[in-house]
């Protein structure tokens, strides 16, 4: 079985821009202090010296330290900070840096560095309160399964001074208030769950005084869903891609292809049998090609063998439960149909090693034509489809090398249902062109 979780991950797009500071995430002030943090208030003494002679390159700026906050040696009055060109001579800044292997101080990407103006700076106010010893130290442990919160998990944090326990709430968080600064071992247990070996957890965390440290524990549920797939004549269907997606991720009325919850994949074996392992508790839809991305060779089909999501039979998976002996019967998609695809260049010459792909489609009668289709030395490739299914295909050729701009595409062609064998010619466009759709 092939298992994966589709999740929406928030990515910090941290860009060093002229005239802007490097802050690009909304981390709370108490999370800005790390083991290697260097934070201080200082004045840029010059306009920086280019590190490689190029005026637009990073520069070494001399700073007068006016207010040491974290990480500097006692009595350190002047330091050099390496960064881009947005810093200016004579201006006062809050600097959030770290010491790189080259021994230079570099501004932390997505850090708190910013010019000090008349507007309030929450980070600076917090750091000053922390320097006075007036802020609390906390540790938050988040427990998840497939990136979803796991409530009622028992969490233990242990240091040389002892251990404390707490239970996660509905949001999957267990918060420890007023903890002592130390290195803590972190553990979480929950009935019918085990640690996710493919997603490393934070089993230890440094908690610094006056910070809000955090740790993430990723568990896997011990539920499972098993069964078999047969065609309309009762024969087992081998090597068919299946999907199991939670109703929360793909509910009624949601856009197909849009997922925001647990999602699992499996493929039938030679006997048509399938198994989904480590399934989180919840209600699911089972089927093939049900997320709208043409992920299998049959059109969207829902358990127990229906074409409509509205008519699908949801599955309830309870904690630690195995839902088994399911039978998914495919509708009649017709007999086999040979589809030959040949790829030519703009001069009409055959193109070997071109990829033939099926376009993503929200059409209810669409499916994927073949898998990993590549043209041979004659520029052609043959696949078997079904007579009652439509296919939208295009070709591409990416030459060796890192420059993806050299990739060439053909226009898309729609193959409508029919009984006769099909011969299709796809012509690669010249470089830097975009594919069009034709019927």
C-alpha positions in Angstrom: 0.0 0.0 0.0 1.2 3.5 -0.7 0.1 6.0 1.9 0.4 9.7 2.0 -1.4 12.6 3.7 -2.3 15.6 1.6 -2.1 18.7 3.8 -2.1 22.4 3.3 1.2 23.6 4.6 1.8 27.2 5.3 5.1 28.3 3.7 7.0 31.3 4.9 8.0 33.2 1.8 10.9 35.1 3.3 12.4 37.6 0.9 15.2 40.1 1.5 13.7 43.3 0.0 15.1 46.8 -0.3 13.7 49.2 2.3 11.9 46.4 4.3 12.9 44.5 7.3 13.3 40.7 7.3 10.2 40.0 9.4 7.9 37.7 7.4 6.1 35.5 9.9 3.8 36.3 12.7 5.5 34.4 15.4 4.7 35.6 18.9 7.4 37.7 20.6 8.0 34.9 23.2 9.0 32.5 20.4 11.7 34.8 19.0 14.4 33.7 21.4 16.2 30.5 20.5 19.4 28.9 21.8 21.5 30.6 19.1 19.7 34.0 19.1 21.6 37.2 19.2 19.3 40.2 19.8 20.3 43.8 20.5 19.4 47.4 19.7 22.1 49.3 17.8 23.0 52.0 15.3 24.5 51.3 11.9 27.9 53.1 11.9 28.4 52.9 8.1 26.7 52.0 4.9 28.3 48.6 4.8 31.2 47.1 2.9 30.2 44.8 0.0 31.4 41.2 0.8 32.4 40.5 -2.8 33.0 43.9 -4.3 29.6 44.1 -6.0 27.7 47.1 -4.7 24.4 45.1 -4.8 25.7 42.1 -2.9 25.4 41.5 0.9 27.4 43.9 3.1 29.3 43.9 6.3 27.7 46.6 8.6 29.4 47.8 11.7 27.0 48.3 14.6 27.3 50.2 17.8 25.5 48.1 20.5 23.3 50.4 22.6 21.1 47.8 24.3 22.2 44.2 24.5 19.2 41.9 24.9 20.2 38.3 24.2 23.4 36.4 23.2 26.1 39.1 23.2 29.2 38.8 25.4 29.3 41.2 28.4 30.8 44.5 27.5 30.6 43.9 23.7 30.0 47.4 22.3 30.6 47.0 18.6 29.8 44.1 16.2 29.7 43.4 12.5 26.4 42.2 10.9 26.3 40.7 7.4 23.1 41.4 5.4 21.6 43.0 2.3 21.4 46.7 1.5 18.3 47.8 3.3 20.2 48.9 6.4 21.3 52.5 6.5 24.0 54.5 8.2 22.9 56.3 11.3 19.6 54.5 11.7 18.7 52.6 14.9 17.6 49.0 14.6 16.4 46.0 16.5 18.8 43.3 15.3 17.8 39.6 15.3 20.9 37.6 14.2 22.7 34.3 14.6 26.4 33.3 14.3 26.9 31.4 11.1 29.7 28.8 10.5 31.7 31.6 8.9 31.7 33.2 12.4 29.8 36.2 11.0 26.6 37.5 12.5 23.8 37.2 9.9 20.3 38.5 10.1 17.9 35.7 10.8 15.6 35.0 7.9 12.0 35.6 9.0 13.4 37.2 12.1 12.5 40.3 14.1 15.0 42.7 12.7 13.4 46.0 12.0 14.2 49.7 12.1 13.2 51.4 15.4 10.7 54.2 14.8 8.0 55.9 16.8 5.6 53.0 16.4 5.4 50.4 19.2 7.4 47.2 18.7 5.8 44.3 20.5 9.0 42.2 20.2 11.2 44.9 21.7 8.8 45.5 24.5 8.7 41.8 25.3 12.5 41.5 25.2 12.9 44.4 27.6 10.4 42.8 30.0 12.2 39.5 29.6 15.5 41.2 30.5 13.9 42.4 33.7 12.7 38.9 34.5 9.0 39.8 34.3 7.8 37.2 31.8 6.7 33.6 32.2 8.3 30.5 30.8 5.9 28.1 29.1 6.1 24.9 27.0 3.3 23.9 24.6 3.2 20.4 23.1 1.0 19.8 20.1 -0.1 16.2 19.3 -1.4 15.5 15.8 -2.4 12.6 13.5 -2.2 13.3 9.8 -1.7 16.9 10.8 -5.1 16.9 12.6 -5.2 17.5 16.4 -5.4 14.5 18.7 -7.4 15.4 21.8 -7.2 13.4 25.1 -3.6 12.4 24.6 -1.5 12.1 27.7 1.7 14.3 27.4 4.7 14.0 29.7 7.6 16.5 29.9 10.7 15.5 32.0 13.8 17.4 33.0 16.5 16.7 35.7 14.2 18.5 38.1 11.3 16.2 37.6 8.4 15.5 35.3 5.0 17.0 34.6 1.9 15.6 32.8 -1.0 17.1 31.0 -3.7 16.1 28.6 -4.3 17.6 25.2 -7.6 19.6 24.6 -9.8 19.6 21.5 -7.1 21.6 19.6 -4.4 18.9 20.3 -2.4 21.2 22.6 -1.1 20.5 26.1 0.3 23.6 27.8 2.7 23.7 30.7 2.9 27.0 32.6 5.7 28.4 34.7 8.2 25.7 33.7 11.8 25.8 34.8 14.4 26.5 32.0 16.0 23.2 31.1 16.2 20.6 28.4 13.0 18.5 28.4 12.2 15.1 27.1 8.8 15.0 25.6 6.4 12.0 25.2 2.8 11.5 24.3 0.5 8.4 24.5 -3.0 7.7 23.4 -4.9 4.4 23.2 -5.0 3.0 19.7 -2.2 5.3 18.5 1.5 4.9 18.0 4.4 7.2 16.9 4.5 8.1 13.2 7.9 6.8 12.1 7.7 8.7 8.8 7.1 12.1 10.4 9.8 12.7 13.1 8.5 14.1 16.4 10.2 16.6 18.8 11.2 14.2 21.5 13.3 16.8 23.2 13.3 20.6 23.4 15.4 23.4 25.0 13.2 25.7 27.1 14.9 29.0 27.7 13.9 31.4 30.5 11.1 33.8 29.5 10.1 32.0 26.3 7.2 30.0 25.0 8.8 26.9 23.7 7.0 24.4 21.6 7.2 20.8 20.5 5.2 18.7 18.0 4.4 15.0 18.5 3.1 13.1 15.4 1.1 10.0 16.1 -0.6 7.4 13.8 -3.9 5.8 14.4 -4.2 2.0 14.4 -7.4 1.8 12.4 -7.6 0.1 9.0 -9.9 -0.3 6.0 -9.6 -3.5 3.8 -11.6 -5.1 1.0 -11.5 -6.0 -2.7 -12.5 -4.5 -6.0 -14.3 -6.4 -8.8 -15.6 -5.5 -12.2 -19.1 -5.7 -13.4 -18.6 -9.3 -14.3 -17.3 -10.2 -10.8 -13.6 -10.5 -11.8 -10.9 -9.1 -9.5 -9.5 -5.7 -10.6 -5.7 -5.6 -10.1 -3.5 -2.5 -9.8 -6.3 0.0 -9.4 -5.6 3.2 -7.5 -8.0 3.8 -4.6 -8.5 6.8 -2.4 -9.9 7.1 1.1 -10.7 10.7 2.0 -12.5 12.0 5.1 -15.8 13.8 4.7 -14.2 16.7 6.4 -11.7 16.9 3.6 -14.1 16.2 0.7 -17.6 17.0 1.9 -20.8 17.3 -0.1 -20.7 20.4 -2.2 -16.9 20.8 -1.9 -14.7 21.3 -5.0 -13.3 18.1 -6.3 -9.5 18.3 -6.1 -9.7 20.4 -2.9 -8.6 18.6 0.2 -8.2 19.9 3.8 -8.2 16.8 5.9 -6.9 13.2 6.2 -6.4 11.5 2.8 -5.0 8.0 2.1 -4.1 6.1 -1.1 -3.8 2.4 -1.8 -3.6 0.1 -4.9 -5.2 -3.3 -5.4 -3.0 -6.4 -5.6 -3.2 -9.2 -8.2 -6.3 -10.5 -6.5 -8.1 -7.2 -6.4 -7.6 -6.8 -2.7 -6.7 -3.6 -0.9 -5.7 -2.4 2.5 -5.5 1.1 4.0 -3.4 1.2 7.2 -3.0 3.8 10.0 -6.4 5.3 9.4 -7.5 8.1 11.7 -10.9 7.9 13.4 -13.7 9.6 11.3 -16.1 9.2 8.5 -14.7 8.6 5.0 -15.6 8.2 1.4 -13.9 5.2 -0.4 -13.5 5.1 -4.2 -11.3 5.5 -7.2 -10.5 8.8 -8.8 -12.7 10.7 -6.4 -10.6 13.7 -5.8 -10.9 15.1 -9.3 -7.3 14.7 -10.5 -7.6 11.7 -12.8 -5.7 9.5 -10.5 -6.8 6.2 -11.9 -7.9 4.5 -15.1 -11.6 4.6 -14.3 -13.9 7.7 -13.8 -14.9 8.7 -10.3 -16.5 5.7 -8.6 -17.6 5.6 -5.0 -18.1 2.7 -2.6 -20.0 0.4 -3.0 -19.9 1.0 -6.8 -21.7 4.3 -7.6 -20.9 7.2 -9.8 -22.3 10.0 -7.7 -20.8 11.3 -4.5 -24.3 12.1 -3.3 -25.2 8.4 -3.4 -21.9 7.2 -1.9 -22.0 5.2 1.3 -19.7 6.7 3.9 -17.5 4.5 6.1 -17.2 5.1 9.9 -13.8 4.3 11.3 -13.7 4.1 15.1 -10.4 4.3 17.2 -8.4 1.2 16.6 -11.1 -0.4 14.5 -10.5 -2.5 11.3 -13.3 -2.0 8.8 -13.0 -5.1 6.6 -14.6 -7.3 3.9 -15.7 -4.3 1.8 -16.6 -5.0 -1.8 -16.3 -2.2 -4.4 -17.9 -3.1 -7.7 -17.0 -1.0 -10.7 -19.7 0.1 -13.1 -19.6 -1.0 -16.7 -17.1 1.2 -18.5 -17.2 -0.8 -21.7 -14.7 -3.1 -23.3 -11.0 -2.4 -24.0 -10.1 0.2 -26.6 -6.6 0.5 -28.1 -5.3 4.1 -28.1 -2.1 4.8 -30.0 -0.4 8.2 -29.5 2.4 9.5 -31.7 4.3 12.6 -30.9 5.9 14.8 -33.6 8.1 17.9 -33.6 7.1 21.1 -35.5 8.9 19.7 -38.6 6.9 16.5 -38.5 9.6 14.2 -37.2 8.9 11.5 -34.5 9.9 12.4 -31.0 11.2 9.5 -28.8 11.1 9.7 -25.0 8.2 12.2 -24.9 5.8 11.9 -22.0 2.1 11.4 -22.7 0.0 12.7 -19.8 -3.7 12.9 -19.0 -4.9 16.4 -18.0 -6.7 16.9 -14.7 -10.4 17.2 -15.2 -13.6 17.7 -13.3 -15.6 15.9 -15.9 -17.5 13.0 -14.3 -16.7 10.6 -17.2 -12.9 11.3 -17.4 -10.1 9.0 -16.4 -6.3 8.6 -16.8 -5.0 6.9 -20.0 -2.3 4.5 -19.0 0.5 5.2 -16.5 4.0 6.6 -17.1 3.4 6.6 -20.9 6.6 7.4 -22.9 7.1 7.3 -26.6 9.5 4.7 -28.1 12.0 5.3 -30.9 9.2 5.6 -33.4 7.7 8.4 -31.4 4.6 6.4 -30.5 3.2 4.7 -27.5 0.1 2.4 -27.2 -2.3 2.2 -24.2 -5.5 0.4 -23.4 -8.5 2.5 -22.4 -12.3 1.8 -22.1 -14.9 2.4 -24.8 -17.2 4.4 -22.5 -14.6 6.8 -21.1 -13.3 10.2 -22.3 -9.6 11.0 -22.2 -7.9 14.4 -22.4 -4.2 14.1 -23.2 -1.2 16.1 -24.1 2.5 15.5 -24.6 5.7 17.1 -23.3 9.4 16.7 -23.7 11.9 18.0 -21.2 15.5 17.9 -22.4 18.2 16.9 -19.9 19.5 19.6 -17.7 18.1 22.0 -15.0 16.5 24.5 -17.4 12.8 23.7 -17.3 12.2 26.6 -19.7 13.4 24.2 -22.4 10.4 21.9 -21.9 8.1 21.7 -24.9 4.4 20.9 -24.8 1.7 19.9 -27.3 -1.8 21.2 -27.3 -4.4 19.0 -25.5 -6.6 16.6 -27.5 -9.9 15.2 -26.3 -10.7 11.5 -27.0 -14.4 10.9 -26.8 -16.0 7.6 -25.9 -16.2 5.2 -28.9 -15.9 1.6 -30.0 -13.1 1.9 -32.6 -9.3 2.0 -31.9 -7.9 5.4 -31.8 -4.7 6.9 -33.4 -3.8 10.3 -32.2 -1.0 12.7 -33.3 0.3 15.3 -30.9 2.7 18.0 -32.2 5.1 19.7 -29.8 5.0 23.4 -29.9 8.2 25.5 -30.0 9.9 26.4 -26.7 8.3 28.9 -24.4 4.8 28.3 -25.8 1.8 27.3 -23.7 -0.5 24.4 -24.4 -4.0 25.0 -25.9 -7.0 22.8 -25.8 -8.6 21.4 -29.0 -11.4 18.9 -29.7 
